[in-house]
Amino acid sequence: MNRTGQLFRALGVLAAAFLLLAGLHVVQADMNRQRAAHELTETAPLENAPPVIAFTTVALGGFRGLVADYLWLRANRLQDEGRYYELFQLASWIVKLQPRFTGATAYLAWNMSYNISVTCNEFPDRWRWVNRGIELIRDEALIYNPADPLLYKELAWIYHHKLGQDMDDANRYYKIQLARQMTVALGDPPVDWAPLIAAPVNETELRARLAAGSPLWTVLTEKGLSLRELEIRFAAGDGAIPEPAASAKLIPADRQTLLLYLRRHRLTADLKLDPVRLAALTKRYGPLDWRLPQAHAVYWAERGLEFVPGRKEINCERVLFQSLGQAFRSGRLIYAGSIETLETTPNLELFDSANQAYLDSINRHLDSNANRSGHENFLIDAAVEFYKFGRTRKAKEILEMLRKSSDNPKFRQPLDEFVLGELASDISMASQGQAQAAVQGYLVQSMAALAYGDDERAAAFELIGRKIWAKYMASIGAETKDRRGLAPFDQIKLKTLEYCRKNFPPVLTNRLPEVPKALPPPPAP
């Protein structure tokens, strides 16, 4: 082959190589655009990320995965060895190394709130780990993934299930701690939202709103304290302005402005709750009690649904309607003298919004029957609760809903028979001991309501107990009354009062009468 042929062949190879490289460049550019569009790459710096996150995202590149894998292995080894206190820091580092790996964050938070917490014997230690799970999602992962419904759902579930249910024997302690947090941030209900929303949001605004020459700043300077240190003292207190600000000679308007500022800061900076959203949800759904976990589950589930087109995301939807349903069943907090004596009662005003949340989800997922059985159970519970509170007209409306949605023969019973059947689980088949326990159970609840000053609820529980007593006595027949009959109702009531006076906490015992109190009948429906 002559030199000319060789030259042309070389030029052809070079031309082919150039065309291939150009084609690869076009394909690679298109692949990079698609990776960015579908968030398949983490090479781009995160928006609003702290410097350490921006550094690890860009500088470490693909090695971040290797470091994260090592931290996962170390975290698992520490947990197997029962060495938990380094785990929270490791989890935080894993989130920083792989900030968009939200499935890992959800697992880490669940692991701390559920698995690690129950290994602790002391309730304060358990609460600390539950909080760490909450904080990992709320205070870290959501900063880097503010539009991820999965994270909002996981956070809502911790409030709904871990704090709201009674599966953990520390659940009452959790509820008390949450109620304390929110009482500090919101004060006692009902909340006046407008002043809280309008409160100063930072030190600059606070200085501008206080009177010129306010002694607050002089007092803080003299004590060597910053405003941040005052905020920390407020968060750890009982909701009052802490020292030394409490002793400063502030005019009443400035004192109120400072208190609102401290509350708003506690709410937004520490608990990451937006008072504008809290007020809007209260208006939308009804009197949610923000001292209870179900309301927080509603808040975070709603935040997740904000980022879903048409609000069609079954996981967030389920937490939402289940939490509203639970708030209806036990979403009103009462306590006598001290928050340690807190008890919850049904929040009947939430029925319509909870019912609508069920229906909305059912209508958005017509091809699924998963939510229908839950809705039916909710309606059964609602009919019973309204009946117990003497609101029989609403109970009848709900029973009619059940009749229209199901052919179950028990829904065709008269209201009294249906409710008593649900309450007593067919009292006619009960033993004498079972019937006695059912009557006494409702009388104990009546006495507790009486101690809390809720005479209407006390009367409703007593009425249920009396009806169960009458139903049982009628069912056993005259020939067996001597053998299977119960003591007279008023005698059972007296004995139950004596039991409650001996076994209730002193703060409640002191509120009980010496002899059975004649309660007025529940209000007419």
RAMO-V27819 format. One record per residue. N is the residue number from 1. RES is the residue in three letters. SS is DSSP state (H for helix, E for strand, L for the rest). BURIAL is + if it has 9 or more other ideal C-beta (glycine too) atoms within 8 Angstrom, else -. D_LAST is the distance of its C-alpha to the last C-alpha in Angstrom with 2 decimals. Layout:
N&RES&SS&BURIAL&D_LAST, N&RES&SS&BURIAL&D_LAST
This chain:
1&MET&L&-&108.95, 2&ASN&L&-&110.17, 3&ARG&H&-&108.63, 4&THR&H&-&107.18, 5&GLY&H&-&105.19, 6&GLN&H&+&103.89, 7&LEU&H&-&102.81, 8&PHE&H&-&100.90, 9&ARG&H&-&99.20, 10&ALA&H&-&98.17, 11&LEU&H&-&96.84, 12&GLY&H&-&94.86, 13&VAL&H&-&93.31, 14&LEU&H&-&92.42, 15&ALA&H&-&90.94, 16&ALA&H&-&88.84, 17&ALA&H&-&87.68, 18&PHE&H&-&86.75, 19&LEU&H&-&84.78, 20&LEU&H&-&82.96, 21&LEU&H&-&82.12, 22&ALA&H&-&80.91, 23&GLY&H&-&78.74, 24&LEU&H&-&77.33, 25&HIS&H&-&76.55, 26&VAL&H&-&74.61, 27&VAL&H&-&72.70, 28&GLN&H&-&72.02, 29&ALA&H&-&70.76, 30&ASP&H&-&68.39, 31&MET&H&-&67.21, 32&ASN&H&+&66.61, 33&ARG&H&-&64.54, 34&GLN&H&+&62.43, 35&ARG&H&+&62.03, 36&ALA&H&+&60.83, 37&ALA&H&-&58.52, 38&HIS&L&-&56.87, 39&GLU&L&-&57.00, 40&LEU&L&-&59.38, 41&THR&L&-&61.51, 42&GLU&L&-&60.97, 43&THR&L&-&64.19, 44&ALA&L&-&62.55, 45&PRO&L&-&61.50, 46&LEU&L&+&57.77, 47&GLU&L&-&56.29, 48&ASN&L&-&55.37, 49&ALA&L&+&56.72, 50&PRO&L&-&58.38, 51&PRO&H&-&62.20, 52&VAL&H&-&62.37, 53&ILE&H&+&60.21, 54&ALA&H&+&62.29, 55&PHE&H&-&65.43, 56&THR&H&+&64.46, 57&THR&H&+&63.20, 58&VAL&H&+&66.50, 59&ALA&H&-&69.14, 60&LEU&L&+&68.39, 61&GLY&L&-&67.78, 62&GLY&L&-&67.71, 63&PHE&H&-&68.54, 64&ARG&H&+&64.97, 65&GLY&H&-&63.98, 66&LEU&H&-&66.65, 67&VAL&H&+&65.59, 68&ALA&H&+&61.91, 69&ASP&H&-&62.94, 70&TYR&H&-&64.82, 71&LEU&H&+&61.83, 72&TRP&H&+&59.61, 73&LEU&H&-&62.18, 74&ARG&H&+&62.42, 75&ALA&H&+&58.64, 76&ASN&H&-&58.43, 77&ARG&H&-&61.32, 78&LEU&H&+&59.81, 79&GLN&H&+&56.53, 80&ASP&H&-&58.45, 81&GLU&L&-&60.31, 82&GLY&L&-&57.18, 83&ARG&L&-&58.39, 84&TYR&L&+&55.21, 85&TYR&L&-&55.78, 86&GLU&L&-&58.03, 87&LEU&H&+&55.62, 88&PHE&H&+&53.44, 89&GLN&H&-&56.59, 90&LEU&H&+&57.83, 91&ALA&H&+&54.53, 92&SER&H&+&54.76, 93&TRP&H&+&58.32, 94&ILE&H&+&57.40, 95&VAL&H&+&54.78, 96&LYS&H&+&57.46, 97&LEU&H&+&60.05, 98&GLN&L&+&57.82, 99&PRO&L&+&55.07, 100&ARG&L&-&54.00, 101&PHE&L&+&53.83, 102&THR&H&+&50.05, 103&GLY&H&-&49.76, 104&ALA&H&+&51.93, 105&THR&H&+&49.87, 106&ALA&H&+&46.65, 107&TYR&H&-&48.40, 108&LEU&H&+&49.83, 109&ALA&H&+&46.51, 110&TRP&H&+&44.81, 111&ASN&H&+&47.76, 112&MET&H&+&47.51, 113&SER&H&+&43.73, 114&TYR&H&+&43.63, 115&ASN&H&+&47.06, 116&ILE&H&+&48.78, 117&SER&H&+&45.85, 118&VAL&H&-&45.35, 119&THR&H&-&49.04, 120&CYS&L&+&48.53, 121&ASN&L&-&47.81, 122&GLU&L&-&46.59, 123&PHE&H&-&43.15, 124&PRO&H&-&44.52, 125&ASP&H&+&47.06, 126&ARG&H&+&44.46, 127&TRP&H&+&42.40, 128&ARG&H&-&45.65, 129&TRP&H&+&46.27, 130&VAL&H&+&42.76, 131&ASN&H&-&43.21, 132&ARG&H&+&46.59, 133&GLY&H&+&45.18, 134&ILE&H&+&42.65, 135&GLU&H&+&45.45, 136&LEU&H&+&47.83, 137&ILE&H&+&45.57, 138&ARG&H&+&43.93, 139&ASP&H&-&47.01, 140&GLU&H&+&49.80, 141&ALA&H&+&49.16, 142&LEU&H&+&46.76, 143&ILE&H&+&49.42, 144&TYR&H&+&51.77, 145&ASN&L&+&49.24, 146&PRO&L&-&46.54, 147&ALA&L&-&45.61, 148&ASP&L&+&45.39, 149&PRO&H&+&41.94, 150&LEU&H&+&43.09, 151&LEU&H&+&43.40, 152&TYR&H&+&39.99, 153&LYS&H&+&38.47, 154&GLU&H&+&40.38, 155&LEU&H&+&39.31, 156&ALA&H&+&35.63, 157&TRP&H&+&36.00, 158&ILE&H&+&37.45, 159&TYR&H&+&34.42, 160&HIS&H&+&31.94, 161&HIS&H&+&33.78, 162&LYS&H&+&36.25, 163&LEU&H&+&34.17, 164&GLY&L&+&30.63, 165&GLN&L&+&31.07, 166&ASP&L&-&32.35, 167&MET&L&-&35.52, 168&ASP&L&+&37.77, 169&ASP&L&-&37.85, 170&ALA&L&+&38.26, 171&ASN&H&+&34.98, 172&ARG&H&-&33.42, 173&TYR&H&+&36.57, 174&TYR&H&+&36.27, 175&LYS&H&+&32.74, 176&ILE&H&+&33.93, 177&GLN&H&+&36.90, 178&LEU&H&+&34.94, 179&ALA&H&+&32.47, 180&ARG&H&+&35.58, 181&GLN&H&+&37.13, 182&MET&H&+&34.19, 183&THR&H&+&33.60, 184&VAL&H&+&37.27, 185&ALA&H&+&36.98, 186&LEU&H&+&33.75, 187&GLY&L&-&33.23, 188&ASP&L&-&29.94, 189&PRO&L&-&26.80, 190&PRO&L&-&25.67, 191&VAL&L&+&28.83, 192&ASP&L&-&30.52, 193&TRP&H&+&32.04, 194&ALA&H&-&34.38, 195&PRO&H&+&36.80, 196&LEU&H&+&36.93, 197&ILE&H&+&37.80, 198&ALA&L&-&40.39, 199&ALA&L&+&41.99, 200&PRO&L&+&45.67, 201&VAL&L&-&46.29, 202&ASN&L&-&49.78, 203&GLU&H&-&52.34, 204&THR&H&-&53.94, 205&GLU&H&+&50.74, 206&LEU&H&+&49.98, 207&ARG&H&-&53.47, 208&ALA&H&-&53.08, 209&ARG&H&-&49.76, 210&LEU&L&+&50.89, 211&ALA&L&-&53.03, 212&ALA&L&-&56.76, 213&GLY&L&-&58.47, 214&SER&L&+&55.28, 215&PRO&H&+&56.36, 216&LEU&H&+&54.23, 217&TRP&H&-&57.08, 218&THR&H&-&59.68, 219&VAL&H&+&57.75, 220&LEU&H&+&57.25, 221&THR&H&-&60.95, 222&GLU&H&-&62.09, 223&LYS&H&-&60.12, 224&GLY&L&-&61.31, 225&LEU&L&-&57.81, 226&SER&L&-&56.62, 227&LEU&H&+&53.26, 228&ARG&H&-&52.59, 229&GLU&H&-&53.21, 230&LEU&H&+&50.74, 231&GLU&H&+&48.15, 232&ILE&H&-&48.87, 233&ARG&H&+&48.45, 234&PHE&H&+&45.12, 235&ALA&H&+&43.85, 236&ALA&L&-&44.93, 237&GLY&L&+&43.41, 238&ASP&L&-&40.09, 239&GLY&L&-&39.25, 240&ALA&L&-&41.46, 241&ILE&L&+&44.62, 242&PRO&L&+&47.35, 243&GLU&L&-&50.76, 244&PRO&L&+&53.10, 245&ALA&H&+&50.94, 246&ALA&H&-&48.65, 247&SER&H&-&51.69, 248&ALA&L&+&52.97, 249&LYS&L&-&52.87, 250&LEU&L&+&50.54, 251&ILE&L&-&49.12, 252&PRO&H&-&45.28, 253&ALA&H&-&44.97, 254&ASP&H&+&47.23, 255&ARG&H&+&45.43, 256&GLN&H&+&42.12, 257&THR&H&+&43.95, 258&LEU&H&+&45.50, 259&LEU&H&+&42.22, 260&LEU&H&+&40.60, 261&TYR&H&+&43.72, 262&LEU&H&+&43.65, 263&ARG&H&+&39.99, 264&ARG&H&+&40.58, 265&HIS&H&+&43.75, 266&ARG&H&+&42.08, 267&LEU&H&+&39.38, 268&THR&H&+&41.75, 269&ALA&H&-&45.10, 270&ASP&H&-&44.09, 271&LEU&L&-&40.76, 272&LYS&L&-&41.44, 273&LEU&L&+&38.00, 274&ASP&L&-&37.92, 275&PRO&H&+&35.62, 276&VAL&H&-&35.48, 277&ARG&H&+&34.08, 278&LEU&H&+&31.66, 279&ALA&H&+&30.27, 280&ALA&H&-&30.19, 281&LEU&H&+&28.34, 282&THR&H&+&25.75, 283&LYS&H&-&25.28, 284&ARG&H&-&25.32, 285&TYR&H&+&23.02, 286&GLY&L&+&20.82, 287&PRO&L&+&21.18, 288&LEU&L&+&23.66, 289&ASP&L&+&24.96, 290&TRP&L&+&28.70, 291&ARG&L&+&29.58, 292&LEU&L&+&28.48, 293&PRO&H&+&30.58, 294&GLN&H&+&28.05, 295&ALA&H&+&28.04, 296&HIS&H&+&31.84, 297&ALA&H&+&31.90, 298&VAL&H&+&29.90, 299&TYR&H&+&32.44, 300&TRP&H&+&35.50, 301&ALA&H&+&34.29, 302&GLU&H&+&33.60, 303&ARG&H&+&37.10, 304&GLY&H&+&38.56, 305&LEU&H&+&36.90, 306&GLU&L&-&38.44, 307&PHE&L&+&41.80, 308&VAL&L&+&40.93, 309&PRO&H&-&41.42, 310&GLY&H&-&38.25, 311&ARG&H&+&36.41, 312&LYS&L&+&37.44, 313&GLU&L&+&38.23, 314&ILE&H&+&36.51, 315&ASN&H&+&37.07, 316&CYS&H&+&35.51, 317&GLU&H&+&32.67, 318&ARG&H&+&31.86, 319&VAL&H&+&31.89, 320&LEU&H&+&29.62, 321&PHE&H&+&26.81, 322&GLN&H&+&27.26, 323&SER&H&+&27.07, 324&LEU&H&+&23.96, 325&GLY&H&+&22.40, 326&GLN&H&+&23.66, 327&ALA&H&+&22.46, 328&PHE&H&+&18.89, 329&ARG&H&+&19.44, 330&SER&H&+&21.30, 331&GLY&L&+&21.93, 332&ARG&E&+&20.97, 333&LEU&E&+&23.82, 334&ILE&E&+&23.81, 335&TYR&L&+&26.92, 336&ALA&L&+&28.33, 337&GLY&L&-&31.58, 338&SER&L&-&33.22, 339&ILE&H&+&32.28, 340&GLU&H&-&33.87, 341&THR&H&+&30.84, 342&LEU&L&+&28.47, 343&GLU&E&+&25.53, 344&THR&E&+&23.12, 345&THR&E&+&19.40, 346&PRO&L&+&17.20, 347&ASN&L&+&16.99, 348&LEU&H&+&13.78, 349&GLU&H&-&14.86, 350&LEU&H&+&17.79, 351&PHE&H&+&16.24, 352&ASP&H&-&17.23, 353&SER&H&+&20.69, 354&ALA&H&+&21.36, 355&ASN&H&+&20.48, 356&GLN&H&-&22.73, 357&ALA&H&+&25.48, 358&TYR&H&+&25.57, 359&LEU&H&+&25.76, 360&ASP&H&+&28.42, 361&SER&H&+&30.57, 362&ILE&H&+&30.29, 363&ASN&H&-&31.38, 364&ARG&H&+&34.23, 365&HIS&L&+&35.50, 366&LEU&L&-&35.20, 367&ASP&L&-&38.18, 368&SER&L&-&36.50, 369&ASN&L&-&33.88, 370&ALA&H&-&33.80, 371&ASN&H&+&30.45, 372&ARG&H&+&28.60, 373&SER&H&-&28.31, 374&GLY&H&+&27.04, 375&HIS&H&+&24.34, 376&GLU&H&+&23.32, 377&ASN&H&-&23.18, 378&PHE&H&+&21.07, 379&LEU&H&+&18.48, 380&ILE&H&+&18.56, 381&ASP&H&+&18.09, 382&ALA&H&+&15.21, 383&ALA&H&+&13.30, 384&VAL&H&+&14.16, 385&GLU&H&+&13.29, 386&PHE&H&+&9.70, 387&TYR&H&+&9.41, 388&LYS&H&+&11.42, 389&PHE&L&+&9.35, 390&GLY&L&+&6.36, 391&ARG&L&+&4.68, 392&THR&H&+&5.63, 393&ARG&H&-&5.67, 394&LYS&H&+&7.92, 395&ALA&H&+&9.60, 396&LYS&H&+&10.53, 397&GLU&H&-&11.94, 398&ILE&H&+&13.97, 399&LEU&H&+&15.18, 400&GLU&H&-&16.36, 401&MET&H&+&18.24, 402&LEU&H&+&19.92, 403&ARG&H&+&20.94, 404&LYS&H&-&22.56, 405&SER&H&-&24.41, 406&SER&L&-&25.67, 407&ASP&L&-&27.05, 408&ASN&L&-&26.31, 409&PRO&H&-&25.64, 410&LYS&H&-&23.08, 411&PHE&H&+&20.63, 412&ARG&H&-&21.08, 413&GLN&L&+&19.62, 414&PRO&L&-&16.43, 415&LEU&H&+&13.54, 416&ASP&H&-&14.15, 417&GLU&H&-&17.83, 418&PHE&H&+&17.69, 419&VAL&H&+&15.84, 420&LEU&H&+&17.91, 421&GLY&H&+&20.92, 422&GLU&H&+&20.46, 423&LEU&H&+&19.96, 424&ALA&H&+&22.75, 425&SER&L&-&25.06, 426&ASP&L&-&25.63, 427&ILE&H&+&25.57, 428&SER&H&-&27.68, 429&MET&H&-&30.57, 430&ALA&L&+&30.24, 431&SER&L&-&32.94, 432&GLN&H&+&32.45, 433&GLY&H&-&32.84, 434&GLN&H&-&30.31, 435&ALA&H&+&27.65, 436&GLN&H&+&28.60, 437&ALA&H&-&28.38, 438&ALA&H&+&24.90, 439&VAL&H&+&23.57, 440&GLN&H&+&25.57, 441&GLY&H&+&24.52, 442&TYR&H&+&20.84, 443&LEU&H&+&22.04, 444&VAL&H&+&24.33, 445&GLN&H&+&21.58, 446&SER&H&+&19.66, 447&MET&H&+&22.94, 448&ALA&H&+&23.51, 449&ALA&H&+&20.21, 450&LEU&H&+&21.14, 451&ALA&H&+&24.55, 452&TYR&L&+&23.27, 453&GLY&L&-&21.34, 454&ASP&L&+&17.84, 455&ASP&H&+&16.43, 456&GLU&H&+&12.76, 457&ARG&H&+&14.11, 458&ALA&H&+&16.55, 459&ALA&H&+&14.13, 460&ALA&H&+&12.27, 461&PHE&H&+&15.81, 462&GLU&H&+&17.03, 463&LEU&H&+&14.42, 464&ILE&H&+&15.55, 465&GLY&H&+&19.10, 466&ARG&H&+&18.78, 467&LYS&H&+&17.52, 468&ILE&H&+&20.39, 469&TRP&H&+&22.75, 470&ALA&H&+&21.87, 471&LYS&H&+&22.17, 472&TYR&H&+&25.49, 473&MET&H&+&26.88, 474&ALA&H&-&26.17, 475&SER&H&-&27.79, 476&ILE&H&+&31.05, 477&GLY&L&-&32.20, 478&ALA&H&-&33.78, 479&GLU&H&-&37.20, 480&THR&H&+&36.32, 481&LYS&H&+&34.06, 482&ASP&H&-&37.05, 483&ARG&H&-&37.97, 484&ARG&H&-&34.73, 485&GLY&L&+&32.16, 486&LEU&L&+&30.26, 487&ALA&L&-&30.65, 488&PRO&L&-&28.18, 489&PHE&H&+&24.91, 490&ASP&H&-&25.60, 491&GLN&H&-&29.02, 492&ILE&H&+&27.77, 493&LYS&H&+&25.49, 494&LEU&H&+&28.58, 495&LYS&H&+&30.74, 496&THR&H&+&28.27, 497&LEU&H&+&28.22, 498&GLU&H&-&32.04, 499&TYR&H&+&32.15, 500&CYS&H&+&30.00, 501&ARG&H&+&32.14, 502&LYS&H&-&35.20, 503&ASN&H&-&34.12, 504&PHE&L&+&31.85, 505&PRO&L&-&33.81, 506&PRO&H&-&35.04, 507&VAL&H&+&32.93, 508&LEU&H&+&29.78, 509&THR&H&+&31.41, 510&ASN&L&-&32.14, 511&ARG&L&+&28.48, 512&LEU&L&+&27.65, 513&PRO&L&-&27.99, 514&GLU&L&-&31.04, 515&VAL&L&-&29.12, 516&PRO&L&-&25.63, 517&LYS&L&-&23.04, 518&ALA&L&-&20.55, 519&LEU&L&+&17.20, 520&PRO&L&-&14.33, 521&PRO&L&-&11.30, 522&PRO&L&+&8.52, 523&PRO&L&-&6.30, 524&ALA&L&-&3.82, 525&PRO&L&-&0.00
